[in-house]
Amino acid sequence: MKALDEIRARAAEAPDHPALCADRDGVATPTSYAELVARLEAGAERLRAAGVARGERVGLVARQGVGFVEAALSILAAGGCLAPLPSDETPTSRARTVARAQLHWLVEEERDFACRRVEPTPDPAAVPVPEDAFRALDPAYLRFTSGTTSARKGVILSHARIVERLEAANQGLGIGPADRILWLLPMAHHFVVSILLYLRFGATVLLPESSLARPVLELAGRERATVLYAAPFHYRLLAADVSGLGLDLRLAISTAEGLPPDVSRGFRERFGRPLGQALGIIEVGLPVVNLDEAETKPLALGRPLPAYEVWLRDEAGAPLRGPGSPERTGEICIRGPGLFDAYLSPWTPSAELLEPDGFRTGDQGWFDADGTLFLAGRRHNRINMAGLKFFCEEVEEVLSGLPGVRECRVFARQHPRLGEIPVAEVVAEDPADPPAKGALLAACREALPAYKVPRQVALVDTLAKTETGKLKR
C-alpha cells in the first residue's frame, strides 16, 4: 500500500520525528517514525509466520493506544484485510461480529497481540463470502456501518481505494509534518481517513490517557496540538470545562454525527474559535468539510472537497436544482475517488450500487445560494403528518438546547387520522430535578410550527445507542 510506503519513507527521511505521543500520568512518551516502522515490519513478519495470507480477514481487538496502531499497520503490511473490533464488546457480541465478518484470524491485545486462526462459526444471518472475488479486490479494510436505522453492513475498502480517499481528503485538511493531531475518537471505528491519513502525511498523533476535558487540554498545551478531529460528545465536554486552559488550534472539526447548536455555541464561547463540521461516510471517505465558513455558518456541513461531486436527488430521481431550504431538500448523493469496493454479506460489489447516482447516502440536505451544504436529517427520520413533512432532527435541535435537557430523541408514532405524529424522549441533566414536560412543550411551540411540536414527551433514563455512540433510530 502506498500509504505504508509513505510512512516508511518518512521514517527514512526523519527517523526521529514523533509519529505517536502517548500520555500517561502527565508524561507524554513519543514513538518515532523509525520505531513505528520497525515495529510494524516485525509485526507483519510474525503474522506471515503464523500463516496469514494476502487478502485474509484479520480481526483486531485492542484498546486505544500505540499498540492498536502498531498492530493495525502490521496487519496491513502483511497483506491482511484489517477488521477492527471494539475492545469493549461483550463475549457474545464479539462472537457475533466475528461470525458476521467471517474472519480468518484474530489478533488480540489480551493475548499479547498473538494471532490465532478463527474456526468457522455458522451464522444463519450471514451469506458465505465468495473468497475469490473478495481477494481479487486486494482488500485492506473491513468495517461495519453504525446501523442507526437498519442492519449493519460490512464495508470493504481495497488498498487502491484507501490511497485515493487519503489523497482526496488531504486536499482539504492539509495535514503535514508540522501538525500534531489530538486524537479522541475510538480507533476501532475511525482509522483510515484519520490515523492512517495523519501518519501517511508525516504528522504526530497525540493520544490522551483520558477523554475528560482537563487531561485533554493539558496534553494539548504541553504538546502544542494543532488539529482536533473529534465527535460532538468530546466538544461538549471541552466546552463545559472551567479550568481556564485554552486551545491553540489551526483546525477543529466535528464528525461522527450532526453538530448540535448548543455544542457549537459553547465551544465558540469557551475557546474563542469556531468549530467546523465534516461529513464522514465509511462508504465514501471525507467528501464535505466546513473549512472556510465555520464562523459565519457554524451548522453547515460545508463545501464539497475538490475531488468530489455532491448533488441532491429529488423523490423522482432527478437533480434538485437551485438553492434549497429545510423545507426543500434532496437526498445527498456523492461521486468521486475512494468509494467503497463492496459490501461483505450478502456480497454486493459497489458497481451494482453506484450507478447512475453515485453513493446515495440516505441523508437529506440542501444547498444555500453560496453552494454550502446543510444537513436536514436522515430520510428514515422524516415524519409525514397529514402531508406535512419534516425531520426528527429539527425538533431535537430545539429540545437539546433547552435548560435541563442532556439529550433527546424524536420519532414518529402512527396515528389513525394524521398518519404520523412526532413524539419525544428526553434524558434530564439532573434526574432528581427534571425539566417540566409542559415547559418543554411550551418552548417547542414558541420555536416551531404547530405541526412539528411533539404530541408527547417522555422522560427516560437513557437513550438507545449504536456501537459507535450514535442515537439508535
C-alpha positions in Angstrom: 0.0 0.0 0.0 1.3 3.4 -1.0 0.3 4.9 2.4 2.6 2.4 4.2 5.4 3.2 1.7 5.0 6.9 2.6 5.2 6.1 6.3 8.4 4.1 5.6 9.8 7.0 3.5 9.0 9.3 6.4 11.0 7.0 8.8 13.9 7.1 6.3 13.9 10.9 5.9 13.1 11.9 9.5 13.6 8.9 11.7 13.4 10.7 15.0 10.2 12.7 14.1 7.5 11.6 16.5 4.7 9.5 14.9 2.7 8.8 18.1 2.8 10.5 21.5 1.0 8.7 24.3 0.2 10.5 27.6 0.4 8.6 30.9 0.3 10.3 34.3 1.0 13.7 32.8 4.1 12.5 30.9 4.0 12.1 27.1 6.0 9.2 25.7 6.9 9.5 21.9 7.2 6.8 19.4 9.3 7.9 16.4 8.6 7.1 12.8 11.7 4.8 12.8 10.4 2.9 15.8 6.9 2.7 14.4 8.1 1.3 11.1 10.5 -1.2 12.8 7.6 -2.5 14.9 5.1 -2.7 12.1 7.6 -4.7 10.0 8.3 -7.1 12.8 4.6 -7.5 13.4 4.0 -8.2 9.8 6.6 -10.8 9.8 5.1 -12.5 12.8 1.7 -12.6 11.1 3.2 -14.1 7.9 5.0 -16.7 10.0 1.7 -17.6 11.7 0.2 -18.3 8.3 -1.7 -15.1 7.4 -2.1 -14.9 3.6 -2.8 -11.9 1.5 -6.4 -11.0 1.4 -7.5 -12.9 4.5 -9.7 -11.1 7.0 -7.8 -10.4 10.3 -9.8 -9.1 13.3 -8.1 -6.7 15.7 -9.2 -6.3 19.3 -7.2 -3.7 21.2 -7.7 -0.7 23.4 -7.0 2.8 22.3 -3.3 3.5 22.1 0.1 2.8 20.5 -0.5 -1.0 20.5 -3.6 -0.7 18.4 -1.9 1.5 15.8 1.1 -0.8 15.5 -1.0 -3.9 15.2 -3.3 -2.4 12.6 -0.3 -1.3 10.5 1.2 -4.7 10.9 -1.9 -6.4 9.5 -1.9 -4.1 6.5 1.8 -4.6 5.9 1.3 -8.4 6.0 -1.3 -8.1 3.2 -4.2 -8.9 5.5 -7.6 -7.2 5.5 -7.9 -5.3 8.7 -11.2 -5.7 10.6 -11.1 -3.7 13.9 -13.5 -4.9 16.6 -14.5 -2.8 19.6 -12.5 -3.8 22.7 -15.5 -3.2 25.0 -17.8 -5.7 23.3 -19.2 -8.5 25.4 -18.0 -12.0 24.5 -21.4 -12.8 23.0 -21.4 -9.6 20.9 -17.8 -10.2 19.8 -18.6 -13.8 18.7 -21.5 -12.5 16.7 -19.3 -9.8 15.0 -16.5 -12.4 14.3 -19.1 -14.7 12.7 -20.7 -11.9 10.7 -17.3 -10.8 9.4 -16.4 -14.4 8.6 -12.9 -13.7 9.9 -9.9 -16.0 9.2 -7.7 -14.7 12.0 -7.9 -12.7 15.3 -5.2 -10.6 16.9 -6.0 -9.7 20.5 -4.2 -7.4 22.9 -5.1 -9.5 25.8 -3.1 -12.3 24.2 -0.1 -10.0 23.8 -1.2 -9.4 20.2 -0.7 -13.0 19.2 -2.5 -14.1 16.0 -4.8 -17.1 16.2 -6.9 -18.8 13.4 -10.6 -18.5 13.8 -12.7 -21.6 13.5 -15.7 -21.0 11.2 -18.9 -20.4 13.2 -22.2 -20.9 11.5 -24.1 -17.6 11.3 -27.7 -18.0 10.0 -27.7 -14.3 9.1 -24.5 -14.4 7.0 -24.2 -15.4 3.4 -20.9 -17.1 2.6 -18.4 -14.7 1.1 -17.1 -15.6 -2.4 -13.5 -15.7 -1.4 -12.0 -15.5 -5.0 -14.0 -12.3 -5.7 -13.1 -10.9 -2.3 -9.4 -11.4 -2.7 -9.5 -10.1 -6.3 -10.2 -6.7 -4.8 -6.9 -6.6 -2.9 -8.9 -5.8 0.2 -7.3 -3.8 3.0 -10.1 -2.8 5.4 -13.4 -4.1 6.6 -15.7 -2.1 8.9 -19.3 -2.4 9.7 -21.6 0.6 9.5 -23.1 2.0 12.6 -26.6 0.6 11.9 -28.6 3.6 13.2 -31.6 2.8 11.0 -31.0 -0.7 9.6 -28.9 -3.8 9.8 -25.1 -3.1 9.9 -23.3 -3.6 6.6 -19.7 -4.8 6.2 -17.9 -2.2 4.1 -14.8 -3.3 2.2 -12.1 -0.9 1.1 -9.2 -2.0 -1.2 -5.6 -0.8 -0.9 -6.2 1.3 -4.0 -9.4 3.0 -2.7 -7.8 3.9 0.6 -4.9 5.6 -1.2 -7.5 7.6 -3.3 -9.5 8.8 -0.4 -6.5 9.8 1.7 -5.2 12.0 -1.2 -8.7 13.5 -1.7 -9.3 14.2 2.0 -6.0 15.9 2.4 -6.7 18.4 -0.3 -9.0 20.0 2.2 -7.3 19.1 5.6 -3.8 20.0 4.5 -2.2 17.7 7.1 1.7 17.8 7.2 4.7 17.1 9.4 4.2 20.2 11.4 0.7 19.1 12.6 0.1 17.5 15.9 -3.3 15.9 16.0 -5.1 15.5 19.3 -6.9 12.1 19.0 -10.1 11.3 20.9 -12.3 9.1 18.6 -12.5 5.3 19.0 -9.8 3.7 16.8 -12.0 0.7 16.2 -14.4 2.9 14.3 -12.1 5.6 12.9 -8.8 4.6 11.4 -8.5 5.2 7.6 -9.2 8.9 6.9 -7.8 9.8 10.3 -4.9 7.8 11.9 -3.7 6.4 8.6 -4.0 9.8 6.9 -2.1 11.6 9.6 0.8 9.1 9.5 0.9 9.0 5.7 1.4 12.7 5.6 4.0 12.8 8.4 2.1 14.3 11.3 2.3 13.4 15.0 -0.8 11.8 16.7 -1.3 12.8 20.3 -3.0 10.1 22.4 -4.5 11.4 25.7 -4.8 9.0 28.6 -8.4 10.1 29.1 -11.1 11.8 27.1 -12.0 14.0 30.0 -11.6 17.7 29.4 -8.8 18.6 31.8 -6.2 15.9 30.8 -7.0 16.5 27.1 -6.4 20.3 27.4 -3.3 19.8 29.5 -1.8 17.4 26.8 -2.8 19.8 24.1 -1.0 22.6 25.8 2.2 20.7 26.6 2.5 19.1 23.2 1.3 22.0 21.1 -1.7 20.4 19.4 -2.6 22.0 16.1 -5.6 19.9 15.0 -8.6 18.4 16.8 -10.9 16.0 15.0 -13.5 14.7 17.4 -17.2 14.0 18.0 -19.8 16.4 19.4 -19.6 14.3 22.7 -16.0 15.4 23.1 -16.6 19.0 22.2 -19.4 19.1 24.7 -17.0 18.0 27.5 -14.4 20.6 26.4 -17.0 23.4 26.2 -18.1 22.7 29.8 -14.5 22.8 31.2 -13.9 25.6 33.8 -10.1 25.2 34.2 -9.3 28.2 32.0 -6.9 26.2 29.9 -7.0 27.2 26.2 -6.7 25.5 22.8 -4.4 27.0 20.2 -5.5 25.1 17.1 -5.5 25.8 13.4 -8.3 23.3 12.8 -11.2 22.0 15.0 -13.5 19.6 13.2 -16.6 17.8 14.5 -17.6 14.5 12.9 -19.4 11.2 13.6 -22.9 12.8 13.9 -24.6 16.1 13.5 -23.2 19.1 15.5 -25.8 20.3 18.0 -26.2 24.1 18.0 -25.6 24.3 21.8 -22.2 22.5 21.4 -21.2 24.8 18.5 -22.0 27.9 20.6 -20.5 26.5 23.8 -17.2 25.7 22.1 -17.0 29.1 20.4 -17.7 30.9 23.7 -15.2 28.8 25.7 -12.3 28.8 23.3 -12.9 31.8 21.1 -12.8 29.9 17.8 -15.4 28.3 15.6 -16.0 24.6 15.3 -16.4 23.2 11.8 -18.3 20.1 10.7 -17.3 17.3 8.4 -19.4 14.7 6.6 -17.5 11.4 7.1 -19.0 8.3 5.5 -17.4 4.9 5.7 -18.5 4.1 2.1 -17.1 7.4 0.8 -14.5 9.0 2.9 -14.5 12.7 3.7 -16.3 14.4 0.9 -17.5 17.6 2.6 -15.8 19.8 5.3 -16.7 23.2 6.7 -13.3 24.8 6.5 -14.0 28.4 5.5 -17.5 29.2 6.9 -17.4 27.7 10.4 -17.6 31.2 11.8 -20.5 32.5 9.6 -22.3 29.2 9.1 -21.5 27.1 12.1 -24.1 24.4 11.5 -23.3 23.9 7.8 -21.6 20.7 6.6 -19.6 22.9 4.4 -18.4 22.8 0.7 -17.6 19.6 -1.2 -13.9 19.0 -1.4 -12.4 19.4 -4.9 -12.3 15.7 -5.8 -16.0 15.1 -5.1 -19.2 15.8 -6.9 -22.1 16.2 -4.4 -25.6 16.6 -5.7 -29.2 16.3 -4.4 -31.7 13.8 -5.7 -35.4 14.6 -5.5 -38.1 12.0 -4.9 -38.4 11.3 -8.7 -34.7 10.7 -9.0 -33.9 14.0 -10.8 -31.3 16.5 -9.6 -32.7 19.2 -7.3 -31.8 22.5 -8.9 -31.2 25.9 -7.3 -31.0 26.9 -3.7 -32.9 24.8 -1.2 -34.1 25.2 2.4 -35.1 22.9 5.3 -38.4 22.6 3.6 -36.9 21.9 0.1 -34.4 19.1 0.4 -33.0 16.3 -1.6 -31.1 13.1 -0.9 -27.3 13.7 -0.8 -25.6 11.7 -3.5 -21.8 11.6 -4.0 -19.4 10.7 -6.8 -15.6 10.7 -6.5 -12.4 8.8 -5.7 -12.1 6.2 -2.9 -15.7 5.0 -2.8 -16.0 1.6 -1.3 -15.4 -1.6 -3.3 -18.2 -3.9 -1.9 -20.5 -4.9 0.9 -19.4 -8.2 2.5 -22.6 -10.1 3.3 -24.6 -10.5 1.3 -21.8 -10.0 -1.2 -22.6 -6.8 -3.2 -20.0 -5.2 -5.5 -20.3 -1.4 -5.3 -20.6 -1.2 -9.1 -24.1 -2.6 -8.7 -25.0 0.3 -6.3 -23.1 3.4 -7.6 -24.7 3.8 -11.0 -26.2 6.1 -12.0 -26.5 8.2 -8.9 -23.2 7.7 -7.2 -23.4 6.8 -3.5 -26.9 7.5 -2.1 -26.3 8.5 1.5 -29.9 8.4 2.7 -29.3 11.8 4.2 -31.5 14.7 3.2 -29.8 18.0 2.7 -29.9 21.4 0.9 -27.5 23.9 -0.6 -27.8 27.6 0.1 -27.3 30.2 -2.6 -23.5 30.1 -1.9 -23.2 26.4 -2.6 -22.8 25.5 1.1 -24.3 22.1 2.1 -26.6 21.8 5.1 -27.9 18.5 6.6 -31.7 18.3 7.2 -31.9 14.8 8.5 -32.0 11.1 7.6 -34.7 10.1 5.2 -35.6 7.4 7.7 -36.1 10.1 10.3 -38.6 12.1 8.3 -42.1 12.4 9.8 -45.1 12.8 7.5 -48.0 14.3 9.4 -51.1 14.8 7.3 -48.9 15.5 4.3 -46.6 18.0 6.2 -43.1 16.6 6.1 -40.2 17.4 8.5 -37.3 15.8 10.2 -36.8 14.5 13.7 -33.5 16.4 13.9 -35.3 19.7 13.5 -37.3 19.1 16.7 -34.3 17.6 18.5 -32.3 20.7 17.8 -34.8 22.8 19.8 -35.2 20.3 22.6 -31.5 19.7 23.1 -30.9 23.4 23.6 -33.4 23.8 26.5 -32.3 24.0 30.1 -32.2 20.7 31.9 -32.0 18.6 28.8 -29.0 16.3 28.5 -30.1 14.6 25.2 -33.2 13.7 23.4 -34.7 11.6 20.6 -37.7 12.4 18.4 -39.5 9.8 16.4 -42.8 9.1 14.5 -45.7 7.3 16.0 -48.6 6.1 13.8 -51.8 8.0 14.1 -55.2 6.7 12.7 -56.1 10.1 11.1 -52.9 12.1 10.7 -50.6 9.3 9.5 -47.7 10.1 11.8 -47.2 12.3 14.8 -43.9 13.4 16.5 -43.2 12.2 20.0 -40.1 12.8 22.1 -37.9 11.1 24.7 -35.8 13.3 26.9 -32.9 12.5 29.3 -32.7 15.1 32.1 -29.4 16.7 33.0 -30.4 16.1 36.7 -32.7 13.1 37.1 -33.6 14.4 40.5 -34.8 17.7 39.1 -36.0 17.0 35.5 -37.5 19.8 33.3 -41.3 20.0 33.4 -42.9 18.4 30.3 -45.2 21.4 30.0 -42.2 23.8 29.8 -40.6 21.7 27.2 -43.7 21.7 25.0 -44.2 25.4 25.5 -40.7 26.1 24.3 -41.3 23.9 21.3 -44.5 25.8 20.5 -42.6 29.0 20.6 -39.8 27.8 18.3 -41.5 25.5 15.9 -44.6 25.4 13.6 -47.5 23.7 15.4 -47.3 20.5 13.3 -43.7 19.9 14.4 -44.4 20.2 18.1 -44.2 16.8 19.9 -47.6 15.4 20.8 -46.0 13.6 23.8 -42.8 13.9 25.8 -41.5 11.1 27.9 -38.7 11.4 30.5 -36.3 8.4 30.2 -33.1 7.4 31.9 -31.1 6.6 28.8 -31.4 6.5 25.0 -30.5 3.5 22.9 -27.2 4.0 21.1 -25.3 2.1 18.4 -21.8 0.7 19.0 -20.4 4.0 17.7 -22.4 6.1 20.1 -25.0 7.4 17.7 -28.7 7.5 18.5 -30.3 4.2 17.5 -33.3 5.0 15.4 
